[in-house]
Amino acid sequence: MDRDFLTELFAGFGPVTIRRMFSGYGISADGTNFALVLRGAIYLRADATTIPRYESEGSKPFSYEAKGKTRTIGSYWQPPERLYDEPDEVTEWARAAHAAAERSALAKRSKTRVKKKVVKKAAKAKAPGKKTAKKTAKKTKTSS
């Protein structure tokens, strides 16, 4: 698959950015990667909301062989081949993939923020303890 084919395929979705990635392409819109093209196949971003649709179509997630084991990436699924002849459906599936990618990005940002808050709270909780220990030590010295 070349860039011209991919641009035409996703034309109904709107403008997309196609970048070299690994041995294929990454396809994104608004800075969000929602599709991969690897080994001559397209894989769209999926999540718990959209995976049942792929399963009902008999689609499979992206997988590859590494160190004698098959690795499966459950967040990218190959859409049914019939879509290549249905531009309106490709657009619908691409929008769903983009939405799944945005949900994933939002979840990651939320996790990072929560983690940072927990770390900051832990640091604040420790800091007063140190000062209190120093004050206690000073008081103990002066009262001795």
N, CA, C and O atoms as CSV, one atom per row, in Angstrom:
chain,resi,resn,atom,element,x,y,z
A,1,MET,N,N,0.839,-1.181,0.000
A,1,MET,CA,C,0.000,0.000,0.000
A,1,MET,C,C,0.881,1.240,0.000
A,1,MET,O,O,1.825,1.351,0.782
A,2,ASP,N,N,0.561,2.151,-0.873
A,2,ASP,CA,C,1.352,3.377,-0.936
A,2,ASP,C,C,0.557,4.559,-0.367
A,2,ASP,O,O,-0.629,4.439,-0.060
A,3,ARG,N,N,1.233,5.689,-0.238
A,3,ARG,CA,C,0.629,6.886,0.347
A,3,ARG,C,C,-0.610,7.358,-0.415
A,3,ARG,O,O,-1.603,7.762,0.189
A,4,ASP,N,N,-0.540,7.304,-1.747
A,4,ASP,CA,C,-1.677,7.769,-2.544
A,4,ASP,C,C,-2.912,6.931,-2.267
A,4,ASP,O,O,-4.010,7.466,-2.112
A,5,PHE,N,N,-2.736,5.620,-2.204
A,5,PHE,CA,C,-3.862,4.723,-1.907
A,5,PHE,C,C,-4.435,5.046,-0.534
A,5,PHE,O,O,-5.653,5.132,-0.375
A,6,LEU,N,N,-3.564,5.227,0.463
A,6,LEU,CA,C,-4.022,5.497,1.825
A,6,LEU,C,C,-4.717,6.852,1.923
A,6,LEU,O,O,-5.736,6.983,2.601
A,7,THR,N,N,-4.172,7.846,1.253
A,7,THR,CA,C,-4.793,9.169,1.250
A,7,THR,C,C,-6.190,9.094,0.657
A,7,THR,O,O,-7.130,9.682,1.190
A,8,GLU,N,N,-6.325,8.371,-0.444
A,8,GLU,CA,C,-7.624,8.200,-1.087
A,8,GLU,C,C,-8.578,7.392,-0.204
A,8,GLU,O,O,-9.760,7.719,-0.095
A,9,LEU,N,N,-8.062,6.349,0.414
A,9,LEU,CA,C,-8.881,5.492,1.266
A,9,LEU,C,C,-9.482,6.272,2.431
A,9,LEU,O,O,-10.644,6.067,2.781
A,10,PHE,N,N,-8.701,7.161,3.031
A,10,PHE,CA,C,-9.161,7.919,4.193
A,10,PHE,C,C,-9.684,9.308,3.831
A,10,PHE,O,O,-9.893,10.131,4.722
A,11,ALA,N,N,-9.895,9.583,2.571
A,11,ALA,CA,C,-10.347,10.905,2.116
A,11,ALA,C,C,-11.650,11.326,2.789
A,11,ALA,O,O,-11.799,12.492,3.155
A,12,GLY,N,N,-12.582,10.415,2.956
A,12,GLY,CA,C,-13.857,10.742,3.593
A,12,GLY,C,C,-13.717,11.099,5.061
A,12,GLY,O,O,-14.538,11.836,5.606
A,13,PHE,N,N,-12.688,10.583,5.698
A,13,PHE,CA,C,-12.424,10.879,7.113
A,13,PHE,C,C,-11.988,12.326,7.269
A,13,PHE,O,O,-12.374,13.008,8.218
A,14,GLY,N,N,-11.178,12.782,6.324
A,14,GLY,CA,C,-10.613,14.124,6.389
A,14,GLY,C,C,-9.111,14.032,6.221
A,14,GLY,O,O,-8.579,12.961,5.931
A,15,PRO,N,N,-8.428,15.146,6.401
A,15,PRO,CA,C,-6.971,15.129,6.213
A,15,PRO,C,C,-6.278,14.238,7.243
A,15,PRO,O,O,-6.563,14.305,8.438
A,16,VAL,N,N,-5.381,13.424,6.762
A,16,VAL,CA,C,-4.596,12.554,7.634
A,16,VAL,C,C,-3.114,12.798,7.364
A,16,VAL,O,O,-2.721,13.245,6.286
A,17,THR,N,N,-2.322,12.496,8.356
A,17,THR,CA,C,-0.869,12.554,8.220
A,17,THR,C,C,-0.370,11.123,8.139
A,17,THR,O,O,-0.714,10.283,8.971
A,18,ILE,N,N,0.440,10.857,7.130
A,18,ILE,CA,C,0.985,9.512,6.930
A,18,ILE,C,C,2.492,9.598,7.109
A,18,ILE,O,O,3.179,10.289,6.357
A,19,ARG,N,N,3.000,8.888,8.112
A,19,ARG,CA,C,4.440,8.921,8.411
A,19,ARG,C,C,5.011,7.519,8.382
A,19,ARG,O,O,4.335,6.549,8.727
A,20,ARG,N,N,6.265,7.423,7.967
A,20,ARG,CA,C,6.966,6.140,8.021
A,20,ARG,C,C,7.048,5.708,9.473
A,20,ARG,O,O,7.383,6.498,10.356
A,21,MET,N,N,6.737,4.448,9.702
A,21,MET,CA,C,6.798,3.904,11.055
A,21,MET,C,C,7.153,2.431,10.939
A,21,MET,O,O,6.502,1.682,10.211
A,22,PHE,N,N,8.169,2.029,11.648
A,22,PHE,CA,C,8.652,0.659,11.584
A,22,PHE,C,C,8.874,0.299,10.106
A,22,PHE,O,O,9.627,0.982,9.412
A,23,SER,N,N,8.235,-0.744,9.635
A,23,SER,CA,C,8.410,-1.125,8.235
A,23,SER,C,C,7.185,-0.724,7.412
A,23,SER,O,O,6.975,-1.244,6.317
A,24,GLY,N,N,6.386,0.190,7.932
A,24,GLY,CA,C,5.181,0.612,7.235
A,24,GLY,C,C,4.887,2.073,7.488
A,24,GLY,O,O,5.769,2.926,7.384
A,25,TYR,N,N,3.622,2.360,7.826
A,25,TYR,CA,C,3.181,3.737,8.048
A,25,TYR,C,C,2.340,3.835,9.308
A,25,TYR,O,O,1.702,2.873,9.733
A,26,GLY,N,N,2.358,5.022,9.890
A,26,GLY,CA,C,1.429,5.381,10.949
A,26,GLY,C,C,0.509,6.437,10.371
A,26,GLY,O,O,0.970,7.338,9.671
A,27,ILE,N,N,-0.771,6.345,10.647
A,27,ILE,CA,C,-1.735,7.299,10.125
A,27,ILE,C,C,-2.354,8.027,11.306
A,27,ILE,O,O,-2.845,7.406,12.248
A,28,SER,N,N,-2.324,9.354,11.241
A,28,SER,CA,C,-2.846,10.142,12.348
A,28,SER,C,C,-3.676,11.312,11.847
A,28,SER,O,O,-3.598,11.705,10.683
A,29,ALA,N,N,-4.466,11.851,12.752
A,29,ALA,CA,C,-5.247,13.055,12.507
A,29,ALA,C,C,-5.258,13.843,13.802
A,29,ALA,O,O,-5.417,13.275,14.883
A,30,ASP,N,N,-5.091,15.135,13.695
A,30,ASP,CA,C,-5.075,16.001,14.880
A,30,ASP,C,C,-4.033,15.544,15.903
A,30,ASP,O,O,-4.246,15.691,17.107
A,31,GLY,N,N,-2.915,14.993,15.440
A,31,GLY,CA,C,-1.848,14.559,16.326
A,31,GLY,C,C,-2.098,13.233,17.019
A,31,GLY,O,O,-1.316,12.833,17.881
A,32,THR,N,N,-3.170,12.546,16.662
A,32,THR,CA,C,-3.508,11.269,17.286
A,32,THR,C,C,-3.370,10.143,16.270
A,32,THR,O,O,-4.047,10.133,15.242
A,33,ASN,N,N,-2.485,9.195,16.570
A,33,ASN,CA,C,-2.277,8.049,15.681
A,33,ASN,C,C,-3.438,7.074,15.852
A,33,ASN,O,O,-3.717,6.625,16.964
A,34,PHE,N,N,-4.116,6.747,14.750
A,34,PHE,CA,C,-5.269,5.856,14.855
A,34,PHE,C,C,-5.196,4.647,13.926
A,34,PHE,O,O,-6.092,3.804,13.943
A,35,ALA,N,N,-4.151,4.553,13.122
A,35,ALA,CA,C,-4.028,3.404,12.224
A,35,ALA,C,C,-2.560,3.116,11.939
A,35,ALA,O,O,-1.715,4.010,11.961
A,36,LEU,N,N,-2.284,1.855,11.673
A,36,LEU,CA,C,-0.955,1.400,11.266
A,36,LEU,C,C,-1.103,0.639,9.957
A,36,LEU,O,O,-2.113,-0.023,9.715
A,37,VAL,N,N,-0.094,0.741,9.129
A,37,VAL,CA,C,-0.042,-0.058,7.907
A,37,VAL,C,C,1.258,-0.836,7.981
A,37,VAL,O,O,2.348,-0.272,7.887
A,38,LEU,N,N,1.119,-2.148,8.154
A,38,LEU,CA,C,2.284,-3.016,8.291
A,38,LEU,C,C,2.076,-4.279,7.469
A,38,LEU,O,O,0.988,-4.854,7.453
A,39,ARG,N,N,3.129,-4.700,6.789
A,39,ARG,CA,C,3.080,-5.929,5.991
A,39,ARG,C,C,1.901,-5.956,5.020
A,39,ARG,O,O,1.272,-6.995,4.821
A,40,GLY,N,N,1.613,-4.807,4.421
A,40,GLY,CA,C,0.563,-4.731,3.422
A,40,GLY,C,C,-0.854,-4.763,3.964
A,40,GLY,O,O,-1.801,-4.944,3.199
A,41,ALA,N,N,-1.018,-4.593,5.260
A,41,ALA,CA,C,-2.354,-4.612,5.867
A,41,ALA,C,C,-2.561,-3.362,6.715
A,41,ALA,O,O,-1.612,-2.798,7.260
A,42,ILE,N,N,-3.797,-2.948,6.813
A,42,ILE,CA,C,-4.162,-1.804,7.646
A,42,ILE,C,C,-4.695,-2.334,8.973
A,42,ILE,O,O,-5.455,-3.302,9.013
A,43,TYR,N,N,-4.283,-1.684,10.053
A,43,TYR,CA,C,-4.772,-2.014,11.390
A,43,TYR,C,C,-5.286,-0.720,12.013
A,43,TYR,O,O,-4.581,0.289,12.038
A,44,LEU,N,N,-6.501,-0.756,12.509
A,44,LEU,CA,C,-7.107,0.411,13.130
A,44,LEU,C,C,-7.090,0.273,14.645
A,44,LEU,O,O,-7.202,-0.827,15.184
A,45,ARG,N,N,-6.949,1.401,15.316
A,45,ARG,CA,C,-6.931,1.432,16.777
A,45,ARG,C,C,-8.281,0.934,17.298
A,45,ARG,O,O,-9.327,1.292,16.757
A,46,ALA,N,N,-8.257,0.127,18.325
A,46,ALA,CA,C,-9.477,-0.431,18.897
A,46,ALA,C,C,-9.385,-0.418,20.416
A,46,ALA,O,O,-8.297,-0.368,20.990
A,47,ASP,N,N,-10.535,-0.464,21.044
A,47,ASP,CA,C,-10.593,-0.556,22.504
A,47,ASP,C,C,-11.829,-1.370,22.888
A,47,ASP,O,O,-12.492,-1.944,22.024
A,48,ALA,N,N,-12.129,-1.415,24.157
A,48,ALA,CA,C,-13.245,-2.237,24.630
A,48,ALA,C,C,-14.571,-1.868,23.960
A,48,ALA,O,O,-15.455,-2.713,23.818
A,49,THR,N,N,-14.702,-0.626,23.558
A,49,THR,CA,C,-15.923,-0.172,22.895
A,49,THR,C,C,-16.033,-0.709,21.475
A,49,THR,O,O,-17.125,-1.056,21.024
A,50,THR,N,N,-14.902,-0.780,20.765
A,50,THR,CA,C,-14.946,-1.128,19.340
A,50,THR,C,C,-14.530,-2.559,19.018
A,50,THR,O,O,-14.860,-3.057,17.941
A,51,ILE,N,N,-13.833,-3.221,19.898
A,51,ILE,CA,C,-13.363,-4.586,19.620
A,51,ILE,C,C,-14.505,-5.552,19.280
A,51,ILE,O,O,-14.342,-6.372,18.375
A,52,PRO,N,N,-15.653,-5.491,19.965
A,52,PRO,CA,C,-16.741,-6.411,19.586
A,52,PRO,C,C,-17.149,-6.304,18.105
A,52,PRO,O,O,-17.534,-7.299,17.492
A,53,ARG,N,N,-17.065,-5.127,17.555
A,53,ARG,CA,C,-17.389,-4.937,16.135
A,53,ARG,C,C,-16.401,-5.692,15.247
A,53,ARG,O,O,-16.790,-6.333,14.270
A,54,TYR,N,N,-15.123,-5.607,15.600
A,54,TYR,CA,C,-14.102,-6.330,14.830
A,54,TYR,C,C,-14.327,-7.834,14.952
A,54,TYR,O,O,-14.261,-8.568,13.966
A,55,GLU,N,N,-14.593,-8.276,16.173
A,55,GLU,CA,C,-14.816,-9.708,16.400
A,55,GLU,C,C,-16.014,-10.220,15.606
A,55,GLU,O,O,-15.971,-11.314,15.044
A,56,SER,N,N,-17.081,-9.424,15.563
A,56,SER,CA,C,-18.279,-9.857,14.831
A,56,SER,C,C,-18.030,-9.956,13.326
A,56,SER,O,O,-18.750,-10.659,12.617
A,57,GLU,N,N,-17.011,-9.251,12.847
A,57,GLU,CA,C,-16.641,-9.291,11.427
A,57,GLU,C,C,-15.605,-10.377,11.147
A,57,GLU,O,O,-15.209,-10.588,10.000
A,58,GLY,N,N,-15.167,-11.067,12.208
A,58,GLY,CA,C,-14.157,-12.108,12.031
A,58,GLY,C,C,-12.750,-11.558,11.893
A,58,GLY,O,O,-11.849,-12.258,11.431
A,59,SER,N,N,-12.554,-10.308,12.289
A,59,SER,CA,C,-11.235,-9.674,12.200
A,59,SER,C,C,-10.319,-10.156,13.316
A,59,SER,O,O,-10.774,-10.716,14.314
A,60,LYS,N,N,-9.037,-9.930,13.134
A,60,LYS,CA,C,-8.022,-10.352,14.099
A,60,LYS,C,C,-7.168,-9.153,14.511
A,60,LYS,O,O,-6.992,-8.212,13.738
A,61,PRO,N,N,-6.639,-9.196,15.734
A,61,PRO,CA,C,-5.726,-8.130,16.156
A,61,PRO,C,C,-4.362,-8.301,15.484
A,61,PRO,O,O,-4.033,-9.370,14.969
A,62,PHE,N,N,-3.590,-7.238,15.503
A,62,PHE,CA,C,-2.249,-7.273,14.947
A,62,PHE,C,C,-1.403,-8.251,15.758
A,62,PHE,O,O,-1.440,-8.238,16.989
A,63,SER,N,N,-0.649,-9.090,15.074
A,63,SER,CA,C,0.265,-10.001,15.764
A,63,SER,C,C,1.538,-10.140,14.938
A,63,SER,O,O,1.547,-9.919,13.727
A,64,TYR,N,N,2.598,-10.507,15.622
A,64,TYR,CA,C,3.884,-10.708,14.959
A,64,TYR,C,C,4.668,-11.773,15.703
A,64,TYR,O,O,4.362,-12.113,16.846
A,65,GLU,N,N,5.669,-12.284,15.040
A,65,GLU,CA,C,6.515,-13.338,15.591
A,65,GLU,C,C,7.797,-12.702,16.141
A,65,GLU,O,O,8.438,-11.904,15.455
A,66,ALA,N,N,8.167,-13.052,17.370
A,66,ALA,CA,C,9.412,-12.557,17.973
A,66,ALA,C,C,9.968,-13.623,18.904
A,66,ALA,O,O,9.265,-14.127,19.781
A,67,LYS,N,N,11.209,-13.954,18.709
A,67,LYS,CA,C,11.886,-14.948,19.543
A,67,LYS,C,C,11.095,-16.248,19.631
A,67,LYS,O,O,10.998,-16.859,20.695
A,68,GLY,N,N,10.541,-16.655,18.514
A,68,GLY,CA,C,9.814,-17.912,18.455
A,68,GLY,C,C,8.425,-17.895,19.066
A,68,GLY,O,O,7.779,-18.938,19.164
A,69,LYS,N,N,7.960,-16.725,19.477
A,69,LYS,CA,C,6.633,-16.610,20.079
A,69,LYS,C,C,5.791,-15.624,19.283
A,69,LYS,O,O,6.307,-14.652,18.732
A,70,THR,N,N,4.500,-15.885,19.229
A,70,THR,CA,C,3.585,-14.952,18.585
A,70,THR,C,C,3.135,-13.920,19.610
A,70,THR,O,O,2.609,-14.262,20.669
A,71,ARG,N,N,3.348,-12.674,19.279
A,71,ARG,CA,C,2.941,-11.559,20.140
A,71,ARG,C,C,1.708,-10.913,19.513
A,71,ARG,O,O,1.661,-10.701,18.302
A,72,THR,N,N,0.728,-10.607,20.326
A,72,THR,CA,C,-0.500,-9.988,19.832
A,72,THR,C,C,-0.664,-8.617,20.473
A,72,THR,O,O,-0.522,-8.455,21.685
A,73,ILE,N,N,-0.965,-7.642,19.636
A,73,ILE,CA,C,-1.211,-6.277,20.087
A,73,ILE,C,C,-2.722,-6.044,19.965
A,73,ILE,O,O,-3.232,-5.785,18.874
A,74,GLY,N,N,-3.415,-6.138,21.072
A,74,GLY,CA,C,-4.871,-6.077,21.070
A,74,GLY,C,C,-5.462,-4.706,20.828
A,74,GLY,O,O,-6.681,-4.570,20.724
A,75,SER,N,N,-4.622,-3.687,20.735
A,75,SER,CA,C,-5.159,-2.346,20.526
A,75,SER,C,C,-5.223,-1.948,19.048
A,75,SER,O,O,-5.701,-0.861,18.724
A,76,TYR,N,N,-4.748,-2.810,18.157
A,76,TYR,CA,C,-4.858,-2.552,16.714
A,76,TYR,C,C,-5.430,-3.797,16.038
A,76,TYR,O,O,-4.893,-4.895,16.180
A,77,TRP,N,N,-6.528,-3.610,15.300
A,77,TRP,CA,C,-7.222,-4.710,14.639
A,77,TRP,C,C,-7.334,-4.453,13.146
A,77,TRP,O,O,-7.464,-3.312,12.703
A,78,GLN,N,N,-7.284,-5.513,12.395
A,78,GLN,CA,C,-7.411,-5.414,10.943
A,78,GLN,C,C,-8.897,-5.339,10.587
A,78,GLN,O,O,-9.664,-6.231,10.950
A,79,PRO,N,N,-9.308,-4.290,9.885
A,79,PRO,CA,C,-10.718,-4.192,9.497
A,79,PRO,C,C,-11.043,-5.199,8.394
A,79,PRO,O,O,-10.134,-5.695,7.727
A,80,PRO,N,N,-12.314,-5.504,8.196
A,80,PRO,CA,C,-12.681,-6.451,7.138
A,80,PRO,C,C,-12.281,-5.902,5.760
A,80,PRO,O,O,-12.362,-4.699,5.514
A,81,GLU,N,N,-11.856,-6.786,4.885
A,81,GLU,CA,C,-11.403,-6.365,3.555
A,81,GLU,C,C,-12.504,-5.726,2.729
A,81,GLU,O,O,-12.214,-4.930,1.836
A,82,ARG,N,N,-13.745,-6.050,3.001
A,82,ARG,CA,C,-14.852,-5.471,2.235
A,82,ARG,C,C,-14.883,-3.946,2.347
A,82,ARG,O,O,-15.446,-3.275,1.482
A,83,LEU,N,N,-14.289,-3.399,3.394
A,83,LEU,CA,C,-14.298,-1.948,3.582
A,83,LEU,C,C,-13.548,-1.203,2.484
A,83,LEU,O,O,-13.871,-0.055,2.181
A,84,TYR,N,N,-12.553,-1.846,1.889
A,84,TYR,CA,C,-11.752,-1.172,0.865
A,84,TYR,C,C,-12.609,-0.739,-0.322
A,84,TYR,O,O,-12.221,0.155,-1.073
A,85,ASP,N,N,-13.762,-1.363,-0.492
A,85,ASP,CA,C,-14.672,-1.004,-1.583
A,85,ASP,C,C,-15.842,-0.155,-1.096
A,85,ASP,O,O,-16.730,0.181,-1.880
A,86,GLU,N,N,-15.850,0.194,0.182
A,86,GLU,CA,C,-16.949,0.965,0.769
A,86,GLU,C,C,-16.412,2.222,1.453
A,86,GLU,O,O,-16.187,2.208,2.663
A,87,PRO,N,N,-16.200,3.312,0.703
A,87,PRO,CA,C,-15.595,4.520,1.279
A,87,PRO,C,C,-16.347,5.079,2.489
A,87,PRO,O,O,-15.721,5.564,3.432
A,88,ASP,N,N,-17.675,5.016,2.472
A,88,ASP,CA,C,-18.430,5.546,3.612
A,88,ASP,C,C,-18.194,4.725,4.871
A,88,ASP,O,O,-18.095,5.268,5.971
A,89,GLU,N,N,-18.104,3.420,4.698
A,89,GLU,CA,C,-17.840,2.556,5.856
A,89,GLU,C,C,-16.415,2.728,6.362
A,89,GLU,O,O,-16.174,2.703,7.569
A,90,VAL,N,N,-15.470,2.901,5.442
A,90,VAL,CA,C,-14.079,3.151,5.861
A,90,VAL,C,C,-14.047,4.395,6.734
A,90,VAL,O,O,-13.379,4.422,7.768
A,91,THR,N,N,-14.768,5.419,6.316
A,91,THR,CA,C,-14.822,6.660,7.086
A,91,THR,C,C,-15.385,6.409,8.472
A,91,THR,O,O,-14.842,6.903,9.460
A,92,GLU,N,N,-16.456,5.654,8.556
A,92,GLU,CA,C,-17.084,5.343,9.843
A,92,GLU,C,C,-16.122,4.579,10.757
A,92,GLU,O,O,-15.984,4.907,11.935
A,93,TRP,N,N,-15.460,3.559,10.207
A,93,TRP,CA,C,-14.508,2.765,10.989
A,93,TRP,C,C,-13.304,3.622,11.396
A,93,TRP,O,O,-12.798,3.482,12.510
A,94,ALA,N,N,-12.850,4.491,10.523
A,94,ALA,CA,C,-11.711,5.359,10.838
A,94,ALA,C,C,-12.070,6.324,11.966
A,94,ALA,O,O,-11.255,6.577,12.854
A,95,ARG,N,N,-13.280,6.858,11.931
A,95,ARG,CA,C,-13.719,7.767,13.008
A,95,ARG,C,C,-13.788,7.024,14.345
A,95,ARG,O,O,-13.407,7.564,15.384
A,96,ALA,N,N,-14.274,5.791,14.308
A,96,ALA,CA,C,-14.334,4.982,15.530
A,96,ALA,C,C,-12.925,4.679,16.046
A,96,ALA,O,O,-12.691,4.681,17.255
A,97,ALA,N,N,-11.993,4.418,15.133
A,97,ALA,CA,C,-10.602,4.150,15.514
A,97,ALA,C,C,-9.961,5.399,16.106
A,97,ALA,O,O,-9.231,5.318,17.095
A,98,HIS,N,N,-10.230,6.550,15.505
A,98,HIS,CA,C,-9.698,7.813,16.017
A,98,HIS,C,C,-10.254,8.084,17.414
A,98,HIS,O,O,-9.518,8.507,18.306
A,99,ALA,N,N,-11.540,7.842,17.603
A,99,ALA,CA,C,-12.152,8.031,18.927
A,99,ALA,C,C,-11.526,7.087,19.956
A,99,ALA,O,O,-11.283,7.486,21.095
A,100,ALA,N,N,-11.269,5.851,19.565
A,100,ALA,CA,C,-10.627,4.883,20.471
A,100,ALA,C,C,-9.226,5.356,20.845
A,100,ALA,O,O,-8.815,5.237,21.999
A,101,ALA,N,N,-8.500,5.889,19.876
A,101,ALA,CA,C,-7.147,6.398,20.139
A,101,ALA,C,C,-7.202,7.601,21.078
A,101,ALA,O,O,-6.353,7.745,21.958
A,102,GLU,N,N,-8.189,8.454,20.895
A,102,GLU,CA,C,-8.327,9.614,21.783
A,102,GLU,C,C,-8.695,9.177,23.201
A,102,GLU,O,O,-8.181,9.739,24.169
A,103,ARG,N,N,-9.572,8.188,23.337
A,103,ARG,CA,C,-9.921,7.670,24.675
A,103,ARG,C,C,-8.684,7.099,25.364
A,103,ARG,O,O,-8.474,7.305,26.560
A,104,SER,N,N,-7.876,6.384,24.596
A,104,SER,CA,C,-6.653,5.802,25.148
A,104,SER,C,C,-5.695,6.894,25.618
A,104,SER,O,O,-5.124,6.804,26.705
A,105,ALA,N,N,-5.526,7.920,24.797
A,105,ALA,CA,C,-4.626,9.025,25.160
A,105,ALA,C,C,-5.137,9.740,26.406
A,105,ALA,O,O,-4.350,10.104,27.280
A,106,LEU,N,N,-6.437,9.941,26.489
A,106,LEU,CA,C,-7.026,10.602,27.648
A,106,LEU,C,C,-6.812,9.771,28.913
A,106,LEU,O,O,-6.478,10.306,29.970
A,107,ALA,N,N,-7.007,8.471,28.793
A,107,ALA,CA,C,-6.795,7.580,29.938
A,107,ALA,C,C,-5.344,7.612,30.403
A,107,ALA,O,O,-5.077,7.614,31.604
A,108,LYS,N,N,-4.410,7.638,29.461
A,108,LYS,CA,C,-2.989,7.696,29.824
A,108,LYS,C,C,-2.659,9.001,30.525
A,108,LYS,O,O,-1.930,9.010,31.517
A,109,ARG,N,N,-3.199,10.116,30.009
A,109,ARG,CA,C,-2.950,11.416,30.646
A,109,ARG,C,C,-3.522,11.430,32.052
A,109,ARG,O,O,-2.886,11.940,32.974
A,110,SER,N,N,-4.705,10.882,32.228
A,110,SER,CA,C,-5.337,10.850,33.547
A,110,SER,C,C,-4.515,10.017,34.524
A,110,SER,O,O,-4.323,10.412,35.674
A,111,LYS,N,N,-4.031,8.869,34.068
A,111,LYS,CA,C,-3.198,8.008,34.925
A,111,LYS,C,C,-1.938,8.746,35.341
A,111,LYS,O,O,-1.535,8.690,36.502
A,112,THR,N,N,-1.314,9.440,34.395
A,112,THR,CA,C,-0.080,10.176,34.679
A,112,THR,C,C,-0.352,11.270,35.693
A,112,THR,O,O,0.433,11.464,36.621
A,113,ARG,N,N,-1.452,11.985,35.529
A,113,ARG,CA,C,-1.786,13.054,36.477
A,113,ARG,C,C,-2.038,12.492,37.866
A,113,ARG,O,O,-1.568,13.049,38.858
A,114,VAL,N,N,-2.770,11.400,37.942
A,114,VAL,CA,C,-3.051,10.775,39.228
A,114,VAL,C,C,-1.751,10.326,39.871
A,114,VAL,O,O,-1.544,10.530,41.067
A,115,LYS,N,N,-0.866,9.711,39.079
A,115,LYS,CA,C,0.419,9.247,39.603
A,115,LYS,C,C,1.224,10.419,40.145
A,115,LYS,O,O,1.792,10.328,41.233
A,116,LYS,N,N,1.280,11.518,39.399
A,116,LYS,CA,C,2.038,12.690,39.838
A,116,LYS,C,C,1.465,13.245,41.133
A,116,LYS,O,O,2.217,13.633,42.027
A,117,LYS,N,N,0.119,13.289,41.244
A,117,LYS,CA,C,-0.516,13.793,42.459
A,117,LYS,C,C,-0.175,12.903,43.645
A,117,LYS,O,O,0.099,13.402,44.737
A,118,VAL,N,N,-0.191,11.610,43.443
A,118,VAL,CA,C,0.131,10.676,44.518
A,118,VAL,C,C,1.579,10.869,44.961
A,118,VAL,O,O,1.872,10.871,46.156
A,119,VAL,N,N,2.476,11.032,44.001
A,119,VAL,CA,C,3.887,11.250,44.326
A,119,VAL,C,C,4.064,12.560,45.074
A,119,VAL,O,O,4.813,12.619,46.049
A,120,LYS,N,N,3.379,13.619,44.628
A,120,LYS,CA,C,3.491,14.913,45.313
A,120,LYS,C,C,2.947,14.826,46.731
A,120,LYS,O,O,3.557,15.349,47.663
A,121,LYS,N,N,1.798,14.165,46.902
A,121,LYS,CA,C,1.225,14.021,48.239
A,121,LYS,C,C,2.156,13.231,49.146
A,121,LYS,O,O,2.311,13.562,50.321
A,122,ALA,N,N,2.767,12.200,48.610
A,122,ALA,CA,C,3.707,11.401,49.401
A,122,ALA,C,C,4.915,12.234,49.798
A,122,ALA,O,O,5.404,12.136,50.923
A,123,ALA,N,N,5.395,13.056,48.865
A,123,ALA,CA,C,6.547,13.909,49.163
A,123,ALA,C,C,6.180,14.933,50.235
A,123,ALA,O,O,6.973,15.189,51.141
A,124,LYS,N,N,4.991,15.518,50.141
A,124,LYS,CA,C,4.552,16.492,51.147
A,124,LYS,C,C,4.380,15.827,52.500
A,124,LYS,O,O,4.712,16.409,53.533
A,125,ALA,N,N,3.869,14.628,52.494
A,125,ALA,CA,C,3.660,13.908,53.748
A,125,ALA,C,C,4.989,13.599,54.433
A,125,ALA,O,O,5.075,13.617,55.661
A,126,LYS,N,N,6.019,13.318,53.645
A,126,LYS,CA,C,7.335,13.011,54.210
A,126,LYS,C,C,8.012,14.283,54.708
A,126,LYS,O,O,8.632,14.277,55.772
A,127,ALA,N,N,7.902,15.350,53.964
A,127,ALA,CA,C,8.613,16.591,54.286
A,127,ALA,C,C,8.287,17.105,55.683
A,127,ALA,O,O,9.220,17.368,56.442
A,128,PRO,N,N,7.033,17.264,56.068
A,128,PRO,CA,C,6.758,17.741,57.426
A,128,PRO,C,C,7.288,16.790,58.490
A,128,PRO,O,O,7.680,17.231,59.570
A,129,GLY,N,N,7.304,15.520,58.206
A,129,GLY,CA,C,7.819,14.538,59.154
A,129,GLY,C,C,9.282,14.782,59.460
A,129,GLY,O,O,9.715,14.633,60.602
A,130,LYS,N,N,10.044,15.156,58.447
A,130,LYS,CA,C,11.470,15.432,58.645
A,130,LYS,C,C,11.651,16.670,59.516
A,130,LYS,O,O,12.465,16.669,60.440
A,131,LYS,N,N,10.893,17.724,59.223
A,131,LYS,CA,C,11.010,18.953,60.005
A,131,LYS,C,C,10.610,18.692,61.447
A,131,LYS,O,O,11.268,19.155,62.378
A,132,THR,N,N,9.543,17.959,61.621
A,132,THR,CA,C,9.073,17.638,62.965
A,132,THR,C,C,10.138,16.852,63.721
A,132,THR,O,O,10.356,17.090,64.909
A,133,ALA,N,N,10.795,15.929,63.054
A,133,ALA,CA,C,11.850,15.136,63.695
A,133,ALA,C,C,13.005,16.030,64.102
A,133,ALA,O,O,13.567,15.845,65.181
A,134,LYS,N,N,13.382,17.005,63.260
A,134,LYS,CA,C,14.478,17.918,63.590
A,134,LYS,C,C,14.111,18.791,64.778
A,134,LYS,O,O,14.925,19.000,65.677
A,135,LYS,N,N,12.862,19.309,64.781
A,135,LYS,CA,C,12.413,20.148,65.890
A,135,LYS,C,C,12.418,19.353,67.196
A,135,LYS,O,O,12.828,19.850,68.245
A,136,THR,N,N,11.947,18.096,67.102
A,136,THR,CA,C,11.922,17.244,68.286
A,136,THR,C,C,13.327,17.016,68.791
A,136,THR,O,O,13.565,17.043,69.998
A,137,ALA,N,N,14.275,16.787,67.872
A,137,ALA,CA,C,15.670,16.560,68.256
A,137,ALA,C,C,16.232,17.812,68.927
A,137,ALA,O,O,16.941,17.695,69.926
A,138,LYS,N,N,15.937,19.005,68.409
A,138,LYS,CA,C,16.432,20.245,68.997
A,138,LYS,C,C,15.860,20.434,70.404
A,138,LYS,O,O,16.574,20.804,71.335
A,139,LYS,N,N,14.546,20.170,70.538
A,139,LYS,CA,C,13.919,20.319,71.831
A,139,LYS,C,C,14.511,19.366,72.842
A,139,LYS,O,O,14.683,19.720,74.008
A,140,THR,N,N,14.828,18.152,72.404
A,140,THR,CA,C,15.393,17.156,73.282
A,140,THR,C,C,16.771,17.617,73.746
A,140,THR,O,O,17.115,17.450,74.916
A,141,LYS,N,N,17.576,18.203,72.829
A,141,LYS,CA,C,18.911,18.678,73.188
A,141,LYS,C,C,18.850,19.838,74.190
A,141,LYS,O,O,19.603,19.869,75.164
A,142,THR,N,N,17.947,20.785,73.938
A,142,THR,CA,C,17.874,21.948,74.804
A,142,THR,C,C,17.301,21.622,76.175
A,142,THR,O,O,17.658,22.268,77.160
A,143,SER,N,N,16.428,20.642,76.255
A,143,SER,CA,C,15.860,20.307,77.542
A,143,SER,C,C,16.773,19.366,78.325
A,143,SER,O,O,16.521,19.151,79.511
A,144,SER,N,N,17.785,18.814,77.746
A,144,SER,CA,C,18.675,17.891,78.476
A,144,SER,C,C,19.608,18.628,79.364
A,144,SER,O,O,20.424,18.012,80.049
